[in-house]
Amino acid sequence: MRAVLQRVLQADCKVDGTITGKIGKGFLVLLGIEHDDAVQDVDWLAAKIINMRVFSDDDGLMNKALSDIGGEILIISQFTLYAQTKKGNRPSFIRAAKPEKAVSLYEYMIAELTRLSGKPIATGIFGADMKISLINDGPVTIIMDTKDKENH
């Protein structure tokens, strides 16, 4: 499972011109789900997202987590995070989870982030053609992969 976290001042998702999710200061999370991912990956990644200390303290240092600033989350399912580009010029998405599996893990991630943050989570619509707008703060962009948890 991969997540791209973007620290934002605001972000929103539109589908067919209608806003499906909108946040102020917090994280835009682009989430890619791989075919062999499981609920344990969601548990690990959700905790990392909630506790990631990349928001500025009074001294301008990245010492605060989402809860410290009252931040929000907009999460977008993005299978293209598993693009394989080694051969040719057309990416392959063979490692991305099939929708039947990915939807349940995406929904579990939303539930887990809601539980951990104590706040509702803004979302896109799984599988839809989404238009994402954001104001990246910093810019601060963090890439996380649950495969990295096995190295520690």
C-alpha positions in Angstrom: 0.0 0.0 0.0 1.4 3.4 -1.0 0.4 6.8 0.2 1.4 10.2 -1.0 0.8 12.8 1.7 0.7 16.4 0.7 0.5 19.0 3.4 -2.1 21.4 2.2 -3.7 24.7 3.2 -6.9 23.5 1.4 -7.9 20.8 -1.0 -11.0 19.5 -2.7 -12.3 16.8 -5.0 -14.9 17.2 -7.7 -16.7 14.6 -9.7 -18.8 15.8 -12.7 -18.5 19.4 -11.3 -19.8 18.5 -7.8 -17.6 18.7 -4.8 -17.4 15.3 -3.1 -14.8 16.2 -0.4 -13.3 19.5 0.8 -10.8 20.3 3.6 -8.9 23.2 5.0 -5.4 22.7 6.5 -4.3 19.1 6.7 -3.4 16.2 4.4 -4.4 15.3 0.9 -3.7 11.6 0.9 -3.4 9.8 -2.5 -3.8 6.1 -1.7 -2.6 3.2 -3.9 -3.6 -0.4 -3.0 -1.6 -3.4 -4.2 -3.1 -6.8 -4.8 -1.4 -8.4 -1.7 -2.3 -5.6 0.8 -4.2 -6.5 3.9 -5.9 -4.8 6.9 -2.6 -4.9 8.7 -1.2 -2.5 6.1 -4.1 -0.1 6.6 -3.6 -0.2 10.4 0.1 0.6 10.1 -0.3 3.3 7.4 -3.3 5.0 9.1 -1.3 5.4 12.3 1.7 6.8 10.4 -0.5 9.3 8.6 -2.2 10.5 11.8 1.1 10.8 13.7 3.3 12.2 10.9 4.9 15.3 12.4 5.3 17.7 9.4 3.3 20.7 10.6 5.2 23.7 11.9 5.5 24.6 15.6 6.0 28.1 16.9 9.7 28.0 15.9 8.9 27.0 12.4 10.1 23.4 12.9 8.1 20.4 11.6 7.2 19.1 15.1 3.4 18.9 15.0 1.0 16.2 13.9 -2.4 16.5 12.4 -4.2 16.4 15.8 -1.9 19.1 17.1 -3.2 21.6 14.5 -6.8 20.3 14.3 -6.1 19.3 10.7 -8.3 17.5 8.2 -7.8 14.7 5.7 -9.0 14.3 2.1 -8.3 10.8 0.8 -8.3 9.8 -2.8 -8.0 6.3 -4.2 -5.3 6.3 -6.9 -4.3 2.9 -8.4 -1.8 4.7 -10.7 0.6 4.9 -7.8 1.4 1.3 -8.8 2.3 2.1 -12.4 5.2 0.0 -13.7 7.2 2.0 -16.3 10.2 -0.2 -16.8 9.2 -1.4 -20.3 7.9 0.8 -23.1 6.0 4.0 -22.7 2.6 2.7 -21.6 2.4 2.0 -17.9 1.3 -1.3 -16.5 -0.9 -1.5 -13.5 -0.7 -5.2 -12.9 0.3 -4.8 -9.2 -2.7 -2.6 -8.4 -5.5 -4.4 -6.5 -8.6 -5.3 -8.4 -11.6 -3.0 -7.5 -13.3 -5.8 -5.5 -10.4 -5.9 -3.0 -9.3 -2.3 -3.2 -12.8 -0.8 -2.3 -13.0 -2.7 1.0 -9.4 -1.7 2.0 -10.1 1.9 0.9 -13.3 2.0 3.0 -11.4 0.4 5.9 -8.7 3.1 5.6 -11.4 5.8 5.8 -13.0 4.2 8.9 -9.6 3.8 10.6 -8.5 7.4 9.9 -11.9 8.6 11.2 -11.5 6.5 14.3 -7.9 7.7 14.9 -8.5 11.4 14.1 -11.9 11.6 15.7 -13.0 13.6 12.7 -14.9 12.8 9.5 -12.7 12.1 6.5 -13.3 13.9 3.2 -13.2 11.6 0.1 -13.4 11.3 -3.6 -15.4 8.6 -5.3 -13.7 5.3 -5.8 -13.1 4.7 -9.5 -14.5 8.0 -10.7 -12.9 10.6 -12.9 -11.9 13.0 -10.2 -10.6 16.6 -10.4 -8.4 17.4 -7.4 -7.5 21.0 -6.5 -5.0 21.8 -3.7 -2.8 24.5 -2.3 0.3 22.5 -1.3 1.8 24.0 1.9 5.6 24.2 1.8 5.5 22.2 -0.4 5.7 19.2 1.8 5.1 15.9 0.1 5.8 12.5 1.9 5.7 9.1 0.1 5.0 6.1 2.3 4.9 2.4 1.4 3.8 -0.3 3.8 6.6 -2.5 2.3 9.0 -0.2 4.3 7.5 -1.4 7.6 9.2 -4.8 7.0 12.6 -3.1 7.0 12.4 -1.9 10.6 
